[in-house]
Amino acid sequence: MDSGGRVPERRGRKARRTRDTLARCAFELVLDRGLREVTVEEIAQAADVDRRTFSRYFPSKEAAVLDVIRGDGDRINRALRARPAAEPPLTAYRRAVLDWLADPVAEPWHLRPRIFDLLVMAEEEPTLYAAYHHIRVDAQEESVAIVADRLGVDPRQDLRPAVAVAAGAGALLAAQAAWVRGGAPAALPEFVTQAFDALSAELPASRQDGPAPHSTTEEGTSS
């Protein structure tokens, strides 16, 4: 019986297990001790591999720690592809995010242990935030391609897909920032709704209520 096809399959499963183990060890060690207190060597040792093996899977400890959320952009993009073709791009993006948040199988951030703590840490650690930014950019580039396909346009020539995704992703980022600073892990869906509502409502040209803005005129001068 020919088992030639099974060897690459077994190797693939082993590689996925190794990657998942490294990511899990990085996640747990960094959240327990802090990003700056954990080395790549310690992550590799916890996963029972050497430094060279770690480097085959991840370019940095930040990338390993964040691997736990790398798939979330893919989940949002799958939901975006599934939205009805008649929906305008920004509406489709908003509902794709809300579909992800409402699906317990997709494990949105507010339903997953310690993801809140990870994103709080990302706000405080510049290198971790930079790595997170790269993950976001990768997901947004795929979102732009999906929206362009929905509109039947070339995103290199038509700016609408990029503008729609930038607006939607910006609303999601604003919601995330409010979420991690608010200290309420369960509140993410509420912040997302508020952010997209604010995006769809045009801001007034000037303050409507409350005291007038502080005058830039120098105080204490005589008329």
C-alpha positions as CSV (number, residue, x, y, z in Angstrom):
1,M,0.0,0.0,0.0
2,D,1.4,3.3,-1.1
3,S,2.0,5.6,1.9
4,G,4.0,8.2,0.1
5,G,1.3,10.8,0.3
6,R,1.0,10.3,4.1
7,V,4.5,11.4,4.9
8,P,4.0,15.1,3.9
9,E,0.7,15.1,5.6
10,R,2.3,13.8,8.9
11,R,5.0,16.4,8.6
12,G,2.5,19.1,8.0
13,R,0.6,18.1,11.2
14,K,3.8,18.0,13.2
15,A,4.8,21.4,11.9
16,R,1.4,22.8,12.9
17,R,1.7,21.3,16.4
18,T,5.1,22.7,16.8
19,R,4.0,26.2,15.8
20,D,0.9,26.0,18.0
21,T,3.0,24.9,21.0
22,L,5.5,27.7,20.5
23,A,2.7,30.3,20.2
24,R,1.0,28.9,23.3
25,C,4.2,28.9,25.3
26,A,5.0,32.5,24.2
27,F,1.5,33.7,25.0
28,E,1.5,32.1,28.5
29,L,5.0,33.2,29.4
30,V,4.7,36.7,28.3
31,L,1.3,37.3,29.9
32,D,2.5,35.7,33.1
33,R,5.9,37.6,33.3
34,G,5.8,40.5,30.9
35,L,7.2,40.9,27.4
36,R,10.6,42.2,28.4
37,E,11.1,39.5,31.0
38,V,10.9,36.6,28.5
39,T,13.5,35.6,25.9
40,V,13.1,33.6,22.7
41,E,15.4,31.0,24.3
42,E,13.0,30.6,27.2
43,I,10.0,30.2,24.9
44,A,11.8,27.6,22.8
45,Q,12.8,25.7,26.0
46,A,9.2,25.7,27.2
47,A,8.1,24.2,23.9
48,D,11.0,21.6,24.1
49,V,12.7,22.9,20.9
50,D,15.8,24.9,20.2
51,R,16.3,28.5,19.1
52,R,16.8,27.5,15.5
53,T,13.4,25.7,15.4
54,F,11.7,28.8,16.9
55,S,13.2,31.0,14.2
56,R,11.8,28.7,11.5
57,Y,8.3,29.5,12.6
58,F,8.5,33.1,14.0
59,P,10.7,36.1,13.3
60,S,10.4,37.4,16.9
61,K,8.8,36.7,20.3
62,E,6.2,39.4,19.5
63,A,5.1,37.5,16.4
64,A,4.8,34.3,18.5
65,V,2.8,35.9,21.2
66,L,0.3,37.5,18.7
67,D,-0.1,34.3,16.7
68,V,-3.2,33.5,18.9
69,I,-5.1,36.4,17.2
70,R,-3.6,36.2,13.7
71,G,-6.5,34.2,12.5
72,D,-9.1,36.7,13.6
73,G,-8.6,38.9,10.5
74,D,-9.2,35.8,8.4
75,R,-12.4,35.2,10.3
76,I,-13.6,38.7,9.7
77,N,-12.7,38.4,6.0
78,R,-14.6,35.1,5.6
79,A,-17.6,36.8,7.1
80,L,-17.1,39.8,4.7
81,R,-17.1,37.4,1.7
82,A,-20.3,35.9,2.9
83,R,-22.2,39.2,3.2
84,P,-24.9,39.8,0.6
85,A,-23.6,41.4,-2.6
86,A,-26.2,44.2,-2.4
87,E,-24.8,45.6,0.8
88,P,-22.6,48.7,0.4
89,P,-19.0,48.0,1.3
90,L,-18.9,49.8,4.7
91,T,-22.2,48.2,5.8
92,A,-20.8,44.8,4.7
93,Y,-17.6,45.4,6.7
94,R,-19.5,46.5,9.8
95,R,-21.8,43.5,9.7
96,A,-18.9,41.1,9.0
97,V,-17.2,42.4,12.2
98,L,-20.5,42.0,14.2
99,D,-21.0,38.5,12.7
100,W,-17.6,37.6,14.0
101,L,-18.3,39.0,17.4
102,A,-21.6,37.2,17.6
103,D,-20.2,33.8,16.6
104,P,-19.0,31.8,19.7
105,V,-17.4,29.2,17.3
106,A,-15.2,32.0,15.9
107,E,-14.0,32.8,19.4
108,P,-14.2,36.6,19.3
109,W,-11.8,38.4,21.6
110,H,-14.3,39.2,24.4
111,L,-15.1,35.4,24.7
112,R,-11.5,34.2,24.8
113,P,-9.4,34.0,28.1
114,R,-6.7,36.6,28.4
115,I,-7.0,38.1,24.9
116,F,-8.1,41.3,26.7
117,D,-4.9,41.2,28.7
118,L,-2.8,40.6,25.6
119,L,-4.3,43.7,23.9
120,V,-3.8,45.8,27.0
121,M,-0.2,44.8,26.9
122,A,0.1,45.7,23.2
123,E,-1.1,49.2,24.0
124,E,1.8,49.5,26.5
125,E,4.6,47.8,24.6
126,P,5.7,49.5,21.4
127,T,7.3,46.4,19.8
128,L,4.3,44.3,20.5
129,Y,2.0,47.0,19.1
130,A,4.1,47.3,16.0
131,A,3.8,43.6,15.4
132,Y,0.1,43.8,15.9
133,H,-0.1,46.6,13.4
134,H,1.5,44.3,10.8
135,I,-1.1,41.7,11.4
136,R,-3.9,44.3,11.0
137,V,-2.4,45.6,7.7
138,D,-2.2,42.1,6.3
139,A,-5.9,41.5,7.1
140,Q,-6.9,44.9,5.7
141,E,-5.1,44.2,2.4
142,E,-7.2,41.1,2.0
143,S,-10.3,43.0,3.0
144,V,-9.6,45.6,0.2
145,A,-9.3,42.7,-2.3
146,I,-12.6,41.3,-1.2
147,V,-14.4,44.7,-1.4
148,A,-12.9,45.3,-4.8
149,D,-14.1,42.0,-6.1
150,R,-17.6,42.8,-4.7
151,L,-17.6,46.1,-6.6
152,G,-16.0,44.6,-9.7
153,V,-13.2,47.2,-9.7
154,D,-9.4,47.2,-9.7
155,P,-8.2,48.5,-6.3
156,R,-5.1,49.9,-7.9
157,Q,-7.2,52.2,-10.0
158,D,-10.3,52.7,-7.8
159,L,-9.8,54.1,-4.3
160,R,-13.3,53.1,-3.0
161,P,-12.4,49.7,-1.7
162,A,-9.3,51.0,0.2
163,V,-11.3,54.0,1.6
164,A,-14.2,51.8,2.8
165,V,-11.8,49.3,4.5
166,A,-9.7,52.0,6.0
167,A,-12.8,53.6,7.5
168,G,-14.2,50.3,8.8
169,A,-10.9,49.1,10.2
170,G,-10.4,52.5,11.8
171,A,-13.7,52.2,13.6
172,L,-12.7,48.7,14.8
173,L,-9.4,50.0,16.0
174,A,-11.1,52.9,17.9
175,A,-13.5,50.5,19.5
176,Q,-10.6,48.2,20.5
177,A,-8.7,51.1,22.1
178,A,-11.8,52.2,24.1
179,W,-12.3,48.6,25.1
180,V,-8.8,47.9,26.5
181,R,-8.7,51.3,28.3
182,G,-12.2,50.8,29.7
183,G,-11.3,47.7,31.7
184,A,-14.5,45.8,30.9
185,P,-13.7,42.7,28.8
186,A,-17.3,41.9,27.9
187,A,-18.0,45.4,26.4
188,L,-16.3,45.0,23.0
189,P,-19.4,44.5,21.0
190,E,-20.9,47.6,22.5
191,F,-17.8,49.7,21.7
192,V,-17.8,48.3,18.1
193,T,-21.4,49.4,17.6
194,Q,-20.7,52.8,19.0
195,A,-17.7,53.3,16.8
196,F,-19.5,52.3,13.6
197,D,-22.5,54.5,14.6
198,A,-20.1,57.4,15.0
199,L,-18.6,56.7,11.6
200,S,-22.0,56.7,9.8
201,A,-23.1,59.9,11.5
202,E,-21.5,63.0,10.2
203,L,-19.8,65.0,12.9
204,P,-21.0,68.6,13.4
205,A,-18.9,71.4,12.1
206,S,-18.7,73.0,15.6
207,R,-19.6,72.2,19.2
208,Q,-23.4,72.4,19.6
209,D,-23.7,72.3,23.4
210,G,-21.7,73.3,26.4
211,P,-19.2,76.2,26.7
212,A,-17.7,77.8,23.7
213,P,-14.2,76.7,22.8
214,H,-11.4,78.5,24.6
215,S,-10.5,81.7,22.8
216,T,-7.0,81.8,21.4
217,T,-7.0,85.6,22.1
218,E,-4.5,86.6,24.7
219,E,-6.2,87.1,28.1
220,G,-5.9,90.2,30.2
221,T,-5.5,92.6,27.4
222,S,-7.5,95.8,27.5
223,S,-9.9,96.8,24.8
